[in-house]
Amino acid sequence: MPGHVSDALVEQRIVEAWARCGTDAVVTGWAALRLHGGGFFDGLARDGQTRLLVPIAANEGRVRAASGLRIVEDRIPPDEVIDLHGVRCTRVERALFDEMRPIGDVPEMAVAAGAAYAGRLTSVRRMRLYAATRRWYRDVRLVKEAVEMSVEGCRSPQEDRFRLIWEYAAGWGRPLINRDILDERGSLVAVPDLLDPVRGVVGEYAGADHRDIDRHESDIEREAILRDVGLEYVETVGRDLRDARKVTRRMEQAAARAVHLTRRWRVGPPAAPTLDEILDRRSA
């Protein structure tokens, strides 16, 4: 990249970190996923401000510790290295494997996997197969647990965190994710983030864009339309996701209200093509 480009641009930060490490070095983890096109891997911690260290495998080269770097001790074999924009990077599944392992917390590892799925970089099936080939790593068990906990279809990490509360903390089981809801005539009503078709409850994560006045008014109208067809509505914002009991209580209240509504809706068909079909076509 040109020298005048600021290191505030995450790609520039990655390239500069790698350039200091020698020709044997390999970018991995979130940084490699970013170069593969993973938009949610923005190089920032969950607070949206703290910069993450750029993970780089020395690969038997000599790399001195430096500001902004995290040296990965594992050697990356040649068949897991790819050239992206002139930078040596790990392939997607290895990059995600290396991103998940240091996290340590299985739900947050699942969120990282979901972010890669959202970017159409890899899939549950592909990560399941990859983890099965890495059984000698001491923390592979946690990766496998996280892959089974992860899902395809969430459109953001925050939506996925809401899904984890829904599925595990509340104990509601896996919801339908971003599925069409149709009315009795077959017309589209909405595509909510989460849906429990038995309880008749939908869940929505309201990100920063929902604070806009027009968007907020649209959300209110959408909530009314969903109730008209017999669905109750639960909305969460970012701060809610740090209090699972609060969200669970809100969900239970919605379920109690839903029993009094008359069902005038049905679930539309699953989205097609599947993520694996998309990835298979891309690699064909």
N, C-alpha and C positions, 0 to 999 in steps of 0.2 A: 504493500500500500504506500501511497505518497507520504513523504516525511512530514507534510504539513497536517496530516489527519490526526485529530486529537485522540489520545488514548481513552477518552470518555466513550468512544465507539468500541463496543466490546470486541468486535473482530480485530480491531487494531491492537488492542491489549493482548489478545491471544497470540497474534502473529509476532509481536515484539517479544513476548515472553519466550516463545519457541526459538526465535532467532538468537537469543542469548545462550541457548543450551547445546548447540552443536548439531551436526548432521545426523547423529544417531538418535537423537531425542524424538519422542512421539507424544503428541498432544492426545489426551484421553479425557474421560469423564465429561462433565458439563460442557467444557470448551470444545471438545471434538463434536459433541452433539449439536452445538451451536453452528459449527462450520458445516455440518451435514444438513443444516436447515431447520433445526429445532428452535422455533421462535420463543418458546417459554424458557429456554436456558439462556437467560439474559446476563449471567455473571453476577447477579445480586442475591443476597440472602433474603429470607422471607420478609424482612422489614422493608425491602425495596430500596435500601440505601447502602448497606454494607457490601463492599466488593468481595467476591469469593476469590480465593487463590486459584491460579491457573494450574491444573494438574498435568504434569508432564513426566513421562517415564524416561529415565536416563538411558535405558537400554544398553547398559554396560559402558556408556560414554561417561565422561567426567563432567558433571553438572554441579556447580557450586550453588549453595543455598542463596537465594536472592529475594528481595522484596517482591511480593506478588506471585511467587511460585510455590507450588506444593509438589515436592519430588515424590513420584510413585516408584516404589522399590521393585515391583514386579517387572520382569522382562516381557516385552510384547513380541510374540513370534511374527516372522515376516508375513505369514498368510493373514494376519489380523491388522496389517498396516496398509493404509491407502493414502494416496496423494490428493489433497483437497486444496485447490487454489495455491499450489506450491508448498503446502505445509504437510508434513508427515503426521497423519492422524490414525487413531484406531478406527476400525469398522464399527458400525452402529451398535451391534449387540455387545461388543467388548467395551465400547465407550459407556453404554448404559450400565453394564455390569460393574465397571470401575466407579461410576457415579453413585450407584446404590450402596455399595459395600461400606464406605466410610460413614454413611448416614447413621447406620446402626438401629434406628427406630423403624420397625417393619411398616407401619402405616405410611410414614413419610417416604420410605423406599418405594412403596406402591404408588405414591403420588408422583415420584420422579419417573417411574415407568409409564404412568398414565400420560405424563407430559410428552414423552417420546411417542406414544401411540397417537396423541392428538396432533402431533406434527407429521404423522404418517411416515415415521422413520422405521418402526418395527412393530411387532404384534405380540400378544400374549403367547401364541403358539411358538413363534420364533425365539422368544426369550426363554420359554420353558425348555425348548430343545437345546439352546445354548448353555443354560445353567446345568443341564444334565451332563454336559461334556466337561464341566469344570469342578468335578466332585472333590478334587484334592485341595481346593481352597478352603481354609478353615471356616470362613464365614458364608460359604455357599448355601448352607441351610437357611439362613435368614433371607438370602436373595430368592430362594425357591419359595419360601413363605410369602414374600412380598409379591412375587409374580402371580401367585394364586390369589392374592388379595386384590391385585390390580385389575382394572377393567379398561376395555376400549370404549370410546364413545363420549367420554366427558370432554367438554370443550375448554376447560381451564383447570389449573391445579386447585383453585379455590372451590370450584364445582365438585371436584373429586374429593376434597376434604369434607364437604357436606355429604357426599355419597358415603364416605366411610363412617361418619356419625350415624347416618340413616341405617346402614347395613349392620354395623357392629355395636356401637354404643346404644342405639335404640333397639337393636335386635330385630329389625323389621325384615331382614333378608335383603337380597340384592334387588334393587329397583330396576325398572325399565328406564333406560337412559336416552334422552332426546328422541323419543318415539312420537310419531304423529298421534294426536287424539282427534277422532272424527265424531261428528254428530250423527243422529239417527239417519240422516239422508246421505251420509258419506262425505260431507263437506269437512274440510280441515278446520278445527277449532283452535288448536295450539300445539306447540312442540315443547313441552316443559322439560326442564333439566332432568328431573326425577319423577317417577310415577310408581305408586303402589296400586296395582289394578284391583286388588282385593279390598283394601281399605278405602279406596276411592280418594286418595290424597296425592296431590302433586307438590313437588318441592322446587323452589327457584332460588338460585344464588344471585343476589343483586350486586353487581360490581360497581365501580366508580361511574361508569357510563349511565347507570340508572338514576344518578342524582340530577341529571338534566331534567328541567321542568317538563318538556314534551315527553321524554321517555318515562318519567314518573307517572304522568297522566295516562300514558299508554299501558303501563303496568297495572294501574288501578282498573282500567277498562278490561284488561285481559283477565284479571282476577274475577271480576263480575261475570264475564262470559263463561269462565270455567265453572263457577258456582251454578250458573243457569243450566248447565248440562249435567250437574250432579257431582262435581268434584270440589273437594276442599283444598285449601291453598296454604302452603307454608313458605315464607320468605326468610332468607338469612342474608346477613351482610358480613363483611370480613371479621369484625370483632366478635360476632356470635360464634364463629368456628373454634374459638379458644375455650368455649364453655359448652361442652357436649350435653351436660344436664339441662341447660337452658334450652338448647335446640330440641332435645328429646321431649321435654315438657311441652313445647310448642307443637311438636308433631302429634303427641298424644291428645292434645286438645283439639287439633284439627280432625283426628280420626273420630273422636267423640261427636263432633259436629256432623261429620260425613254420613253417619248412620241415618240421619234425618233427611237426607237428600234423595231425590228420585234419580236413578241412573238413566241418562239419555245420551250416552257416549259409548264409543268402542275404541279399541286400540288399532291403529293402522299397522300395516306390514313392516317388518324390519327393513332397515335401510339396505340398499344394494348399490354397488357391489360391496362385499365385506372388505375389511382392511387387508386381510391376507390376499384376497383376489387382486386388490389394487397393487400391493407390493409384488405379487407374483408377476403381474403384467409389466411392472416397471423393470423388473430384473430379467425378463424374458429376452 
